[in-house]
Amino acid sequence: MNNHPISNTPSHVNESVLATNKVIRNTYALLSMTLMFSGASAAFSMAMNLPHPGIIITLVGYFGLLFATMKLRNSAWGIVCIFALTGRSESVV
């Protein structure tokens, strides 16, 4: 007797689904880490009673980090830029 279950789907489809699930899991993990970092930086800013830096510094910092994130999106420095962008945007609110 054959004890192996019969599968109608080819093995490459299962590997594709597993790869897709891994990408989605990593995306949600990164999203949750940036959200936690953003909340922590906002809490730190409120606890230290930091003043507003001003509209010009805020806009230059935001667009500079946004530009850096887009330029470095395929490297590890892109992750650093996105954390700086989310932490910076919450700390000035």
C-alpha positions as CSV (number, residue, x, y, z in Angstrom):
1,M,0.0,0.0,0.0
2,N,1.0,3.6,-0.6
3,N,1.0,5.5,2.6
4,H,1.8,8.9,1.0
5,P,-1.1,11.3,0.6
6,I,-2.1,12.1,-2.9
7,S,-1.7,15.8,-3.7
8,N,-3.3,17.5,-6.8
9,T,-1.0,20.6,-6.5
10,P,2.5,20.6,-7.8
11,S,5.3,21.1,-5.2
12,H,6.4,24.4,-6.8
13,V,3.0,25.9,-6.0
14,N,3.4,25.0,-2.3
15,E,6.9,26.6,-2.3
16,S,5.4,29.7,-3.9
17,V,2.7,30.0,-1.3
18,L,5.3,29.5,1.5
19,A,7.5,32.2,0.0
20,T,4.5,34.6,-0.2
21,N,3.5,33.8,3.4
22,K,7.1,34.6,4.5
23,V,7.1,37.9,2.7
24,I,3.8,38.9,4.3
25,R,4.9,37.8,7.7
26,N,8.2,39.8,7.4
27,T,6.2,42.9,6.1
28,Y,3.9,42.8,9.1
29,A,6.8,42.3,11.5
30,L,8.5,45.4,10.1
31,L,5.3,47.4,10.2
32,S,4.8,46.5,13.9
33,M,8.4,47.4,14.7
34,T,8.1,50.8,13.1
35,L,4.8,51.4,14.9
36,M,6.4,50.4,18.3
37,F,9.4,52.7,17.6
38,S,7.1,55.5,16.6
39,G,5.1,55.1,19.8
40,A,8.3,55.0,21.9
41,S,9.7,58.1,20.4
42,A,6.4,59.9,20.9
43,A,6.3,58.8,24.5
44,F,9.9,59.9,25.0
45,S,9.1,63.3,23.4
46,M,6.2,63.8,25.7
47,A,8.0,62.7,28.8
48,M,10.9,65.0,28.1
49,N,8.5,67.8,27.2
50,L,10.5,68.6,24.1
51,P,9.6,71.8,22.2
52,H,8.4,71.9,18.6
53,P,11.4,72.3,16.3
54,G,9.5,74.6,13.9
55,I,7.8,74.1,10.5
56,I,10.9,74.6,8.4
57,I,13.1,72.1,10.3
58,T,10.2,69.7,10.4
59,L,9.5,69.8,6.6
60,V,13.2,69.7,5.7
61,G,13.7,66.7,8.0
62,Y,10.6,64.9,6.8
63,F,11.3,65.4,3.1
64,G,15.0,64.7,3.5
65,L,14.3,61.4,5.3
66,L,11.6,60.5,2.7
67,F,14.1,61.1,-0.1
68,A,16.8,59.1,1.7
69,T,14.3,56.2,2.2
70,M,13.4,56.1,-1.4
71,K,17.1,56.3,-2.5
72,L,18.2,53.6,-0.1
73,R,15.1,51.3,-0.3
74,N,17.1,48.3,-1.6
75,S,19.7,48.3,1.1
76,A,19.9,47.9,4.9
77,W,20.2,51.7,5.3
78,G,16.7,52.0,3.9
79,I,15.4,50.2,7.1
80,V,17.4,52.7,9.2
81,C,15.9,55.6,7.2
82,I,12.3,54.3,7.6
83,F,12.8,54.0,11.4
84,A,14.2,57.5,11.5
85,L,11.3,58.8,9.4
86,T,8.6,57.2,11.6
87,G,10.4,58.2,14.8
88,R,11.0,61.7,13.7
89,S,7.4,62.3,12.5
90,E,6.0,61.2,15.8
91,S,8.4,63.1,18.0
92,V,7.4,66.5,16.5
93,V,3.7,66.1,16.9
